[in-house]
Amino acid sequence: MSSSSSPSFTIHTLTYPDAPDCPTSLLVDERIIPYLPKPVHPSRLNPLDDNGKPCFEIRPAGADKGLGMFATRHISTGSLILVDHPAILTPAKVPLTQNARSSAYRSLFEALPQPRRDELRTMTNCRSPEECETMEEGISRTNGTAVELGLPDDIDVEAREYGAVFLTINRSNHSCGPNAAHKWDLASFSSSLYALRPIVPGEEITMIYTDVTQPRHTRRAHLLSHYGFTCQCPFCALHSPLSEESDATRAALRDWRHTHPTFTGWATDICKADDFVLKSHMEALTLIEKEGLQGMESVFVRDVCLSWAMLGDEAEFRKWAGRLLNLSEEAELTYSKAAKAELSRDYDVAFRLYVKSAELYLHLSRNSGDNAHAQTAKWKTNAGKALQRAEKIKAFVDKRKASNQKDASDANTSKEPMNLTPVGIDHFSSRA
């Protein structure tokens, strides 16, 4: 499973129950191997359409941009785009001689299956030969994304910070107003890419490579030095005085929580006006929308939700709670779990999860407002699909149970009956 590349560093391989042909090759201090997880199934499956295709495609993104990730269908806010296991993982600093380091990086790539290795070698290398002697090290340094390994503090190792390279997520290009972000999960050793706002078919799916609350000249300098390109996203392409206004807005948002009222301060001071936090946070959310920084909005939405709850306005609380909890994501997650259970022939679990996801979709359709006709229709359609799957499972189980009873009667033996756990709402009786 492992082959030694130095007295303290080794090439280690992780394999995955959900993707056995897509292992990860790791260059790690051998003393941390016992602390690495045994990967479990990701909590969510990659979302595929009825033809088994994902919601994106990888294709050329234009002059000087290489490949990019583009939506092939509508992706709603909070929806899962992709779950990806890294191809390689390397330390931020490798305390080896140049020759030993070059050999280690070559071995790192060679440990991968050839298709995975060949795809990795097509990724961008922005490092000069002086910085990285080998192509393999250059690709690793250019594309590495910091990930947390959860190492105990008392392990005496020099290399504690690691970066992972993902073959698909890393195809998402940078924007200073990204429409997606990814989240690392150590237990499954995977990262999940989510939509930060609605993404329309044909739109490029982007994420951030730098601190986007910094001024434009700082962002561009960092991107040029680390990734070899000058950002031309809509926010960097602004002309004066709009560019200066954008920089000032981003600086204000970066420090907003330290310079403006918070829910905790307002809730414990009875002298402050009812709208003390609401005015401030609604202004912040407007600026976040303007700058395309939806990744920052959750803390503000949470405080607005709590403020309406404390003021006793149930309608506003429900509206903001729905936005905060993102029920659409919960419905999609439940449907994915149901499909996984059905594939595993765990029909009782699948039946209950399909019914639950239908209820969630129906709840969304009833509370989507008068101006969201297209989204309401989509949620109703999804509810119908979930109920259809549940009805097919029920019919299958009923048929199997009848067959078992007949066989048992004929053989004068008893068999374990197949029963579905009752649900709180009867979705299967005759309806108009």
C-alpha positions as a printed NumPy array, in Angstrom:
array([[  0.   ,   0.   ,   0.   ],
       [  2.912,   2.318,   0.644],
       [  6.452,   2.678,  -0.721],
       [  9.137,   4.635,   1.079],
       [ 10.604,   7.75 ,  -0.601],
       [ 12.734,   9.013,   2.338],
       [ 13.378,   8.124,   5.991],
       [ 10.315,  10.109,   7.11 ],
       [  8.187,  10.659,   3.997],
       [  6.271,   8.038,   2.075],
       [  3.849,   7.645,  -0.809],
       [  0.559,   6.422,   0.638],
       [ -2.655,   5.502,  -1.208],
       [ -6.262,   5.981,  -0.12 ],
       [ -9.118,   4.209,  -1.886],
       [-12.832,   4.945,  -1.696],
       [-15.92 ,   2.727,  -1.425],
       [-17.885,   5.059,  -3.723],
       [-15.088,   5.488,  -6.307],
       [-12.732,   2.462,  -6.252],
       [-11.101,   3.474,  -9.555],
       [-10.264,   6.987,  -8.332],
       [ -7.705,   6.653,  -5.508],
       [ -5.707,   9.456,  -3.922],
       [ -1.917,   9.381,  -3.865],
       [ -0.479,  11.113,  -0.788],
       [  3.035,  12.362,  -0.057],
       [  3.001,  12.415,   3.736],
       [  5.15 ,  12.137,   6.815],
       [  4.799,   8.427,   7.575],
       [  4.068,   9.196,  11.244],
       [  0.664,  10.697,  10.379],
       [ -0.607,   7.663,   8.435],
       [ -2.23 ,   6.057,  11.516],
       [ -4.244,   9.265,  11.984],
       [ -5.619,   9.371,   8.436],
       [ -9.291,   8.369,   8.107],
       [-10.573,   5.205,   6.55 ],
       [-12.779,   6.971,   4.   ],
       [-16.524,   6.473,   4.253],
       [-19.194,   7.14 ,   1.634],
       [-19.792,  10.878,   1.092],
       [-23.076,  11.982,   2.671],
       [-24.399,  12.938,  -0.755],
       [-24.252,  11.425,  -4.224],
       [-23.222,  13.351,  -7.3  ],
       [-26.465,  14.813,  -8.708],
       [-27.192,  13.296, -12.119],
       [-30.07 ,  13.906, -14.512],
       [-32.358,  11.212, -15.907],
       [-29.682,  10.348, -18.491],
       [-26.989,   9.938, -15.843],
       [-25.233,  13.198, -16.7  ],
       [-23.964,  15.837, -14.222],
       [-25.194,  19.435, -14.151],
       [-21.961,  20.748, -15.694],
       [-19.478,  20.157, -18.478],
       [-15.753,  20.878, -18.814],
       [-14.835,  22.821, -21.942],
       [-12.537,  25.638, -23.135],
       [-13.259,  28.849, -21.217],
       [-11.778,  31.325, -23.706],
       [ -8.455,  32.901, -24.57 ],
       [ -5.764,  32.474, -21.887],
       [ -8.19 ,  30.725, -19.508],
       [ -7.717,  27.084, -20.427],
       [-10.563,  24.766, -19.515],
       [-13.513,  25.791, -17.361],
       [-16.632,  24.351, -15.761],
       [-20.004,  25.368, -17.247],
       [-23.573,  24.649, -16.118],
       [-25.625,  22.47 , -18.465],
       [-28.906,  23.057, -16.61 ],
       [-30.317,  25.409, -13.996],
       [-28.588,  25.063, -10.6  ],
       [-30.417,  26.592,  -7.646],
       [-28.8  ,  28.306,  -4.66 ],
       [-27.32 ,  25.811,  -2.215],
       [-27.538,  22.894,  -4.627],
       [-24.755,  20.348,  -4.765],
       [-22.804,  20.495,  -8.021],
       [-20.142,  17.861,  -7.481],
       [-18.458,  15.597,  -4.915],
       [-14.777,  15.084,  -5.745],
       [-11.965,  13.043,  -4.171],
       [ -8.489,  14.557,  -4.606],
       [ -6.04 ,  12.93 ,  -6.991],
       [ -3.015,  13.858,  -4.893],
       [ -2.229,  15.391,  -1.516],
       [  1.118,  17.001,  -0.642],
       [  2.642,  18.986,   2.232],
       [  2.778,  22.77 ,   1.977],
       [  6.511,  22.424,   2.63 ],
       [  8.582,  19.34 ,   1.833],
       [ 11.811,  19.315,   3.908],
       [ 13.765,  17.211,   1.414],
       [ 16.766,  17.837,  -0.827],
       [ 15.995,  18.815,  -4.424],
       [ 16.797,  15.358,  -5.795],
       [ 14.766,  13.589,  -3.114],
       [ 11.849,  15.993,  -3.621],
       [ 11.846,  15.513,  -7.408],
       [ 11.886,  11.739,  -6.965],
       [  9.071,  11.905,  -4.403],
       [  6.781,  13.936,  -6.693],
       [  7.394,  11.597,  -9.618],
       [  6.557,   8.626,  -7.42 ],
       [  3.45 ,  10.443,  -6.221],
       [  2.112,  10.663,  -9.778],
       [  3.225,   7.147, -10.732],
       [  1.2  ,   5.692,  -7.841],
       [ -2.043,   6.728,  -9.605],
       [ -3.865,   4.678, -12.259],
       [ -2.793,   5.838, -15.709],
       [ -6.064,   7.607, -16.702],
       [ -6.018,   9.584, -13.458],
       [ -2.312,  10.31 , -13.834],
       [ -2.701,  11.438, -17.455],
       [ -5.56 ,  13.788, -16.549],
       [ -3.513,  15.26 , -13.697],
       [ -0.656,  16.032, -16.075],
       [ -2.942,  18.197, -18.229],
       [ -3.485,  20.651, -15.366],
       [ -1.826,  24.081, -15.287],
       [  1.758,  24.496, -14.068],
       [  2.573,  28.124, -13.225],
       [  5.828,  27.422, -11.384],
       [  9.207,  28.172, -12.951],
       [ 11.966,  25.512, -13.125],
       [ 13.79 ,  27.475, -10.432],
       [ 10.802,  27.081,  -8.083],
       [  9.871,  23.534,  -9.023],
       [ 12.333,  21.389, -10.937],
       [  9.749,  18.857, -12.087],
       [  6.415,  19.252, -13.833],
       [  4.812,  17.092, -11.172],
       [  5.83 ,  19.407,  -8.346],
       [  4.783,  22.473, -10.367],
       [  1.297,  21.07 , -10.958],
       [  0.984,  20.191,  -7.274],
       [  2.049,  23.677,  -6.144],
       [ -0.104,  25.489,  -8.679],
       [ -3.334,  23.606,  -8.021],
       [ -3.092,  22.624,  -4.357],
       [ -6.047,  23.618,  -2.162],
       [ -5.497,  23.712,   1.596],
       [ -7.315,  20.914,   3.446],
       [ -7.51 ,  20.04 ,   7.14 ],
       [ -6.334,  16.579,   8.217],
       [ -7.395,  16.934,  11.847],
       [ -4.003,  15.9  ,  13.238],
       [ -3.636,  15.911,  17.04 ],
       [ -1.521,  18.752,  18.414],
       [  0.842,  16.399,  20.219],
       [  2.176,  14.719,  17.05 ],
       [  5.788,  15.855,  16.586],
       [  5.848,  16.373,  12.808],
       [  7.188,  19.285,  10.804],
       [  4.718,  19.018,   7.898],
       [  1.225,  19.707,   9.288],
       [ -0.309,  21.75 ,   6.427],
       [ -1.367,  19.915,   3.279],
       [ -2.858,  20.787,  -0.089],
       [ -5.087,  18.62 ,  -2.294],
       [ -5.451,  18.684,  -6.074],
       [ -8.904,  17.787,  -7.463],
       [ -9.228,  16.748, -11.097],
       [-12.719,  18.215, -11.556],
       [-13.223,  20.901,  -8.897],
       [ -9.9  ,  22.463,  -9.914],
       [-11.341,  23.021, -13.413],
       [-13.531,  25.729, -11.889],
       [-11.848,  29.043, -12.667],
       [-11.491,  32.051, -10.378],
       [-13.852,  34.992, -10.074],
       [-13.845,  37.805,  -7.511],
       [-17.632,  37.373,  -7.459],
       [-17.88 ,  33.553,  -7.469],
       [-21.104,  31.61 ,  -7.89 ],
       [-19.807,  28.457,  -6.174],
       [-17.694,  27.307,  -3.239],
       [-16.44 ,  23.951,  -2.062],
       [-16.33 ,  22.399,   1.403],
       [-13.868,  19.746,   2.598],
       [-15.08 ,  16.634,   4.446],
       [-12.303,  14.701,   6.173],
       [-14.376,  11.581,   6.947],
       [-15.011,  10.831,   3.266],
       [-11.793,  12.555,   2.134],
       [-13.775,  14.525,  -0.42 ],
       [-14.797,  18.067,  -1.219],
       [-18.318,  19.126,  -2.254],
       [-18.898,  22.015,  -4.649],
       [-22.094,  24.028,  -3.99 ],
       [-23.872,  26.884,  -5.758],
       [-23.781,  30.201,  -3.865],
       [-26.509,  31.686,  -6.034],
       [-28.664,  30.551,  -8.978],
       [-26.567,  29.463, -11.982],
       [-28.159,  29.419, -15.431],
       [-27.374,  26.948, -18.243],
       [-24.217,  27.963, -20.095],
       [-22.917,  30.117, -17.236],
       [-19.37 ,  29.428, -16.08 ],
       [-19.115,  27.946, -12.578],
       [-16.456,  29.856, -10.64 ],
       [-14.866,  29.913,  -7.189],
       [-12.175,  31.993,  -5.459],
       [ -8.396,  31.533,  -5.483],
       [ -7.595,  34.514,  -3.215],
       [ -9.066,  36.806,  -0.544],
       [-11.708,  38.666,  -2.547],
       [-12.274,  41.3  ,   0.154],
       [ -8.841,  42.769,  -0.64 ],
       [ -8.459,  45.694,  -3.121],
       [ -8.334,  44.876,  -6.821],
       [ -4.579,  45.558,  -7.165],
       [ -3.828,  43.199,  -4.245],
       [ -6.052,  40.457,  -5.654],
       [ -4.538,  40.742,  -9.1  ],
       [ -0.972,  40.752,  -7.782],
       [ -1.582,  37.576,  -5.772],
       [ -3.272,  35.798,  -8.683],
       [ -0.488,  36.776, -11.09 ],
       [  2.305,  35.638,  -8.78 ],
       [  0.658,  32.364,  -7.728],
       [ -1.37 ,  31.371, -10.809],
       [  0.142,  33.332, -13.682],
       [ -2.924,  35.301, -14.831],
       [ -4.363,  38.789, -14.473],
       [ -7.961,  38.581, -13.363],
       [-10.452,  40.008, -15.881],
       [-13.653,  39.061, -14.045],
       [-16.465,  41.657, -14.159],
       [-15.435,  43.011, -10.761],
       [-11.786,  43.477, -11.745],
       [-12.75 ,  44.936, -15.129],
       [-14.575,  47.913, -13.574],
       [-13.325,  51.353, -14.564],
       [-12.709,  54.267, -12.225],
       [-14.543,  55.423, -10.082],
       [-16.531,  52.142,  -9.931],
       [-13.41 ,  50.099,  -9.189],
       [-12.553,  52.29 ,  -6.19 ],
       [-16.154,  52.053,  -4.996],
       [-15.989,  48.255,  -5.261],
       [-12.737,  48.148,  -3.279],
       [-14.27 ,  50.314,  -0.54 ],
       [-17.387,  48.119,  -0.384],
       [-15.325,  44.94 ,  -0.055],
       [-13.185,  46.491,   2.684],
       [-16.34 ,  47.534,   4.55 ],
       [-17.817,  44.036,   4.284],
       [-14.576,  42.48 ,   5.53 ],
       [-14.755,  44.547,   8.739],
       [-18.56 ,  44.843,   8.989],
       [-18.991,  42.573,  12.002],
       [-16.442,  44.615,  13.931],
       [-17.776,  48.06 ,  13.004],
       [-21.561,  47.542,  12.934],
       [-24.176,  46.273,  15.407],
       [-24.637,  42.534,  15.919],
       [-27.652,  40.553,  17.086],
       [-26.056,  39.717,  20.448],
       [-25.323,  43.362,  21.264],
       [-28.827,  44.459,  20.245],
       [-30.655,  41.616,  22.012],
       [-29.062,  42.454,  25.361],
       [-29.639,  46.228,  25.215],
       [-33.304,  47.206,  25.62 ],
       [-32.498,  50.839,  24.767],
       [-31.658,  50.097,  21.142],
       [-34.351,  50.52 ,  18.466],
       [-36.212,  47.483,  17.099],
       [-34.653,  47.862,  13.643],
       [-31.125,  48.514,  14.966],
       [-29.662,  45.291,  13.543],
       [-32.125,  44.858,  10.683],
       [-31.182,  48.129,   8.958],
       [-27.459,  47.419,   9.227],
       [-27.675,  43.823,   8.062],
       [-30.058,  44.531,   5.197],
       [-27.565,  47.127,   3.969],
       [-24.777,  44.547,   4.208],
       [-26.826,  41.977,   2.276],
       [-27.476,  44.553,  -0.455],
       [-23.721,  45.19 ,  -0.765],
       [-23.   ,  41.453,  -0.763],
       [-25.443,  41.015,  -3.653],
       [-23.84 ,  43.929,  -5.516],
       [-20.329,  42.523,  -5.18 ],
       [-21.306,  38.902,  -5.864],
       [-20.024,  37.716,  -2.478],
       [-22.888,  35.407,  -1.475],
       [-20.417,  33.232,   0.405],
       [-20.403,  35.929,   3.126],
       [-24.151,  36.242,   3.626],
       [-25.   ,  33.365,   5.995],
       [-24.003,  35.17 ,   9.209],
       [-26.074,  38.211,   8.238],
       [-29.096,  36.11 ,   7.251],
       [-28.851,  34.267,  10.565],
       [-28.899,  37.527,  12.562],
       [-31.854,  38.862,  10.545],
       [-33.729,  35.609,  11.19 ],
       [-33.03 ,  35.811,  14.937],
       [-34.013,  39.479,  15.046],
       [-37.436,  38.807,  13.51 ],
       [-37.918,  35.911,  15.939],
       [-37.192,  38.169,  18.91 ],
       [-39.536,  40.84 ,  17.544],
       [-42.299,  38.232,  17.29 ],
       [-42.89 ,  38.626,  13.541],
       [-43.647,  35.024,  12.572],
       [-44.089,  35.674,   8.853],
       [-40.691,  37.373,   8.474],
       [-39.048,  34.796,  10.717],
       [-40.368,  31.939,   8.562],
       [-39.195,  33.67 ,   5.382],
       [-35.669,  34.209,   6.646],
       [-35.511,  30.828,   8.374],
       [-36.352,  29.166,   5.058],
       [-33.535,  31.086,   3.412],
       [-31.136,  30.226,   6.201],
       [-31.913,  26.523,   6.396],
       [-32.113,  26.182,   2.605],
       [-34.957,  23.683,   2.468],
       [-34.321,  23.124,  -1.2  ],
       [-30.952,  21.577,  -0.361],
       [-32.574,  19.407,   2.319],
       [-35.147,  18.119,  -0.174],
       [-32.442,  17.27 ,  -2.705],
       [-30.315,  15.595,  -0.044],
       [-33.271,  13.485,   1.107],
       [-34.051,  12.415,  -2.466],
       [-30.393,  11.431,  -3.009],
       [-30.409,   9.336,   0.165],
       [-33.623,   7.66 ,  -0.993],
       [-32.088,   6.762,  -4.349],
       [-29.014,   5.363,  -2.636],
       [-31.191,   3.245,  -0.314],
       [-33.221,   1.968,  -3.267],
       [-30.06 ,   0.925,  -5.117],
       [-28.995,  -0.917,  -1.954],
       [-32.412,  -2.646,  -1.902],
       [-33.193,  -1.109,   1.472],
       [-36.764,  -0.513,   0.36 ],
       [-38.181,   0.494,   3.737],
       [-35.66 ,   3.335,   4.119],
       [-36.023,   4.331,   0.456],
       [-39.818,   4.464,   0.736],
       [-39.77 ,   6.735,   3.808],
       [-37.085,   9.045,   2.351],
       [-38.907,   9.428,  -0.981],
       [-42.087,  10.386,   0.893],
       [-40.169,  12.829,   3.078],
       [-38.498,  14.485,   0.074],
       [-41.91 ,  14.84 ,  -1.613],
       [-43.256,  16.576,   1.501],
       [-40.271,  18.953,   1.529],
       [-40.696,  19.795,  -2.161],
       [-44.439,  20.387,  -1.678],
       [-43.709,  22.656,   1.282],
       [-41.339,  24.678,  -0.898],
       [-43.911,  24.966,  -3.678],
       [-46.539,  26.3  ,  -1.266],
       [-44.222,  28.919,   0.221],
       [-42.329,  30.135,  -2.834],
       [-44.344,  33.329,  -3.391],
       [-46.385,  34.642,  -6.304],
       [-43.384,  35.603,  -8.464],
       [-41.605,  32.259,  -8.574],
       [-43.833,  30.335, -10.981],
       [-40.991,  28.467, -12.725],
       [-39.369,  27.386,  -9.47 ],
       [-42.742,  26.37 ,  -8.014],
       [-43.417,  24.192, -11.052],
       [-39.979,  22.584, -10.693],
       [-40.545,  21.759,  -7.023],
       [-43.971,  20.263,  -7.806],
       [-42.392,  18.159, -10.553],
       [-39.698,  16.946,  -8.158],
       [-42.367,  16.093,  -5.57 ],
       [-44.193,  14.084,  -8.22 ],
       [-41.011,  12.156,  -9.117],
       [-40.389,  11.338,  -5.459],
       [-43.958,  10.11 ,  -4.975],
       [-43.737,   8.064,  -8.165],
       [-40.629,   6.274,  -6.874],
       [-42.329,   5.666,  -3.499],
       [-45.442,   4.267,  -5.206],
       [-43.326,   1.896,  -7.326],
       [-41.524,   0.651,  -4.228],
       [-44.847,   0.143,  -2.452],
       [-46.243,  -1.793,  -5.414],
       [-43.1  ,  -3.909,  -5.617],
       [-43.132,  -4.714,  -1.896],
       [-46.863,  -5.523,  -1.962],
       [-46.319,  -7.881,  -4.899],
       [-43.328,  -9.525,  -3.211],
       [-45.273,  -9.923,   0.047],
       [-48.201, -11.561,  -1.753],
       [-45.809, -13.911,  -3.553],
       [-44.069, -14.836,  -0.295],
       [-47.388, -15.549,   1.379],
       [-48.452, -17.79 ,  -1.502],
       [-45.133, -19.645,  -1.476],
       [-45.314, -20.052,   2.287],
       [-48.854, -21.392,   2.048],
       [-47.944, -23.812,  -0.698],
       [-44.915, -25.076,   1.22 ],
       [-46.649, -24.884,   4.596],
       [-43.704, -22.78 ,   5.831],
       [-43.343, -19.247,   7.094],
       [-41.205, -16.537,   5.581],
       [-40.224, -13.169,   6.989],
       [-42.807, -10.675,   5.711],
       [-41.762,  -7.51 ,   3.873],
       [-43.502,  -4.555,   5.475],
       [-43.076,  -0.846,   4.95 ],
       [-42.923,   1.426,   7.951],
       [-46.11 ,   3.551,   8.034],
       [-45.66 ,   7.248,   7.284],
       [-47.485,  10.145,   8.895],
       [-49.35 ,  11.176,   5.759],
       [-51.15 ,   8.871,   3.371],
       [-49.912,   9.901,  -0.081],
       [-51.339,   6.83 ,  -1.797],
       [-55.09 ,   6.932,  -1.309],
       [-57.236,   8.13 ,  -4.201],
       [-56.88 ,  11.818,  -4.874],
       [-58.473,  14.169,  -7.314]])
